[in-house]
Each structure stands twice: as structure tokens, then as C-alpha cells.
Amino acid sequence: WPLLILAVLSESAVAYRGGPSAFARSVSHRQPSLSRFAARAPVPACAATPPPEAAKPERLPAAVLPITLTVFAQMIGEGLALTSLPLHMKSLGASTVMSGVAVSGFSLSSLIFTPVVVRISNRVGRYKVLRVCLLGCALAQLLIVQASTPGGVVVGRLVSGIFAASVPVAQAAVTDLVSPAQSALALSRVSAVSQLGVVVGPAFGALAI
């Protein structure tokens, strides 16, 4: 196209030197050539190519379900603890500061021991650690219920925080099972189930109380 336009302009300039009538004849003579060239111009191949069909998303493996159920069960227990723990501490005669220590002790213990538990899962396997975490969480809740002093409740909360590492271990387990393209979906499932347990747990606690 640039060379064609340059040729037309060159011939038009030469014709214009010969006078206005020659310039007019040159332009009128070249206009059909441009129209014929445009008619013969090939259609780009991309315009005739149909768009490719979108690939169907793959389903997550069936082994992801028991992992998410493990996280859901443990987070329901935490939701129940958040609902009933202040009342339980008050019934034991604990102060407001002691009740706050019992609530925050879970997060502090989880912050310290979660990297250790995840590192152990790299060596012995994710599923074994998940089973131990679920059992340890149940024993910690039983210890809190059977505690007769505020100090016993705090100890139970610290133990429960150690085994709360099941959530990051579950996230690592699902990423081991799925392809890299499904990692975001699998991690979102674990996160959603974790938050659902925190929502359902206080509701169960309110009904039980």
C-alpha cells in the first residue's frame, strides 16, 4: 500500500507539470486501478478462522473432599469455643484479662507451631498429620471442657492452637493432589470451608447454650 500510494502521487505530480488537463486525465485514469486492486485484495486468514472452543474446566479429585471435611470439623470446634469460652471462663471465676488470654492463646500457639507442623508433614506425609491434628483438636476440646480452673482452660487452648495447623497442612495437601492450573480453585475451597466452619460453629453453640 505505501508503494502504491507513492507511485500514484509520483505520476500525479508529473501529470500536474503538464497542465491541469493532464492532471485531471491522470487522476481519472488511475481511479479504476485503485478500485480493481481493492477488489482483488485478499481477505486476512484470521477473519475467516472461527474462534477456538473454550476448554472445559476439570473437576477436582475426589480426595479433596475428605481434606476439606477435616478442616470443616476442626473449625466448627473453634467456632463453638469462641461462643462458649467466655461463659465457661466466667463460670470458673476468671477475670476479664484471663478470658482474653484464653481466647488469644489459641492464635499465639498456632502462630508458633504451625511452621513446625507443616515441616513435619513434609517428612511423614500430609494425611498422617491431618489425622493427628484432628485427634489432638478433639482431645484439647475435651481438656477445656473438663478443666476446673481458668488455668486449665488456657492450657487446653494452647494445645488446641498447636493442632490448628491442619488448615495450612490441608492447603499443602490439596496442592499436591491437583495440577498447577487447579491450585487456586483447590485452595479457595479449603479457605471457604474454613470460614464456613467459623460461621456454623457459633450457630451450633448458640443452639446448645
C-alpha positions in Angstrom: 0.0 0.0 0.0 2.7 2.7 0.8 4.5 1.9 -2.5 1.2 2.1 -4.5 0.3 5.4 -3.0 3.8 6.7 -3.6 3.6 5.6 -7.3 0.2 7.3 -7.8 1.5 10.5 -6.2 4.6 10.5 -8.4 2.6 10.1 -11.6 0.1 12.7 -10.5 2.9 15.1 -9.9 4.4 14.5 -13.3 1.0 15.0 -14.9 0.4 18.2 -13.0 3.5 19.6 -14.5 2.0 19.1 -17.9 -1.0 21.2 -17.0 -4.4 20.9 -15.2 -6.0 18.9 -18.0 -3.2 16.3 -18.0 -3.5 16.1 -14.2 -7.3 15.5 -14.4 -6.8 12.8 -17.0 -4.2 11.1 -14.9 -6.3 11.0 -11.8 -9.4 9.8 -13.7 -7.3 7.1 -15.3 -5.8 5.8 -12.0 -9.1 5.7 -10.0 -10.3 2.4 -11.6 -6.9 0.8 -11.0 -7.2 1.5 -7.3 -10.8 0.1 -7.2 -9.7 -3.1 -9.0 -6.7 -3.5 -6.6 -9.0 -3.1 -3.6 -11.4 -5.7 -5.1 -8.6 -8.2 -5.6 -7.2 -7.6 -2.1 -7.0 -11.0 -0.2 -9.1 -11.4 2.9 -7.0 -11.9 6.0 -7.0 -15.5 7.2 -7.7 -14.5 10.8 -11.1 -13.0 9.7 -12.3 -16.4 8.4 -10.9 -18.5 11.2 -13.6 -19.4 13.8 -12.7 -18.8 17.4 -11.5 -21.9 19.3 -13.9 -23.5 21.7 -13.3 -22.8 25.4 -11.7 -25.8 27.3 -14.0 -27.4 29.8 -12.7 -27.0 33.4 -11.5 -30.2 35.0 -13.1 -31.4 38.2 -11.2 -31.6 41.4 -10.0 -35.0 42.6 -12.3 -36.9 45.0 -9.5 -36.9 47.6 -10.0 -33.2 48.1 -13.4 -33.8 49.8 -12.1 -35.6 53.0 -9.4 -33.0 53.4 -11.9 -30.1 53.3 -14.2 -32.0 55.7 -11.3 -32.3 58.2 -10.8 -28.6 58.1 -14.5 -28.0 58.4 -14.8 -30.2 61.5 -11.9 -28.6 63.2 -13.1 -25.0 62.5 -16.6 -25.9 63.8 -14.9 -26.8 67.1 -13.1 -23.4 67.1 -16.4 -21.6 66.4 -18.0 -23.4 69.3 -15.2 -22.5 71.6 -15.4 -18.8 70.6 -19.1 -18.8 71.5 -19.0 -20.8 74.8 -15.5 -19.9 76.1 -16.3 -16.5 77.7 -19.3 -18.0 79.5 -17.2 -21.0 80.6 -14.4 -18.8 81.9 -16.9 -16.6 83.8 -18.4 -19.7 85.5 -15.0 -20.6 86.7 -14.5 -17.1 88.2 -11.9 -16.0 85.7 -11.2 -12.3 85.3 -11.6 -10.4 82.0 -7.9 -10.5 81.4 -7.7 -14.2 81.9 -10.6 -14.7 79.5 -8.7 -12.7 76.9 -5.6 -14.8 77.4 -7.6 -17.9 76.9 -9.0 -16.6 73.6 -5.8 -15.2 72.2 -3.7 -18.2 73.4 -5.1 -20.2 70.6 -3.8 -17.8 68.0 -0.4 -17.4 69.7 0.2 -21.1 69.9 -0.9 -21.6 66.3 1.5 -18.8 65.2 4.4 -20.5 66.8 3.8 -24.2 66.0 2.2 -24.0 62.5 5.5 -23.8 60.6 6.8 -26.8 62.7 3.8 -28.9 62.0 3.9 -28.1 58.3 7.6 -29.1 58.1 6.8 -32.4 59.8 4.1 -33.0 57.2 6.7 -32.7 54.5 8.6 -35.6 56.0 5.9 -38.0 57.3 3.0 -37.2 55.0 0.1 -34.8 54.9 -2.7 -37.4 55.8 -0.9 -38.7 58.9 -0.5 -35.1 60.2 -4.1 -34.3 59.4 -5.3 -37.3 61.4 -3.1 -36.3 64.3 -4.3 -32.7 64.2 -7.9 -33.7 64.2 -7.4 -36.1 67.1 -5.4 -33.5 69.0 -8.0 -30.9 68.5 -10.7 -33.2 69.9 -8.5 -34.0 73.0 -7.9 -30.3 73.5 -11.6 -29.5 73.4 -12.2 -32.3 75.9 -9.4 -30.9 78.2 -11.1 -27.5 78.1 -14.5 -28.9 79.0 -13.1 -30.9 81.9 -10.9 -28.1 83.3 -12.0 -26.9 86.7 -9.7 -23.8 86.8 -9.1 -20.9 84.4 -5.5 -22.1 84.0 -6.6 -25.5 82.8 -8.7 -23.8 80.1 -5.8 -21.7 79.0 -3.6 -24.8 78.7 -6.3 -26.5 76.6 -6.5 -23.5 74.3 -2.7 -23.6 73.8 -2.9 -27.3 73.0 -5.7 -26.6 70.6 -3.7 -24.0 68.8 -0.9 -26.4 68.2 -3.1 -28.8 66.3 -4.8 -25.9 64.4 -2.1 -26.3 61.8 -4.5 -28.7 60.0 -5.6 -25.7 57.8 -2.2 -25.0 56.2 -1.4 -28.7 56.0 -4.7 -29.2 54.2 -3.8 -26.4 51.8 -0.5 -28.1 51.1 -2.2 -31.4 50.7 -4.7 -30.2 48.0 -1.9 -28.5 46.0 -0.1 -31.9 46.0 -3.2 -33.5 44.5 -4.2 -31.1 41.8 -2.5 -29.7 38.8 -1.0 -26.2 38.8 -4.0 -24.9 36.9 -6.3 -26.1 39.6 -4.3 -24.9 42.6 -6.2 -21.6 43.0 -9.5 -23.4 42.9 -8.5 -26.1 45.4 -7.0 -23.5 47.8 -10.2 -21.4 47.6 -12.2 -24.5 48.6 -10.2 -25.1 51.7 -10.4 -21.4 52.6 -14.1 -21.3 52.1 -14.7 -24.4 54.1 -12.6 -23.0 56.9 -14.6 -19.8 57.1 -17.8 -21.8 56.9 -16.8 -23.7 59.9 -16.3 -20.5 61.9 -19.7 -19.3 60.8 -21.6 -22.6 61.6 -19.8 -23.2 64.9 -21.2 -20.2 66.8 -24.6 -21.1 65.5 -24.4 -24.6 66.9 -23.0 -23.1 70.1 -25.9 -20.7 70.4 -28.4 -23.5 70.0 -26.6 -25.7 72.5 -26.5 -23.0 75.1 
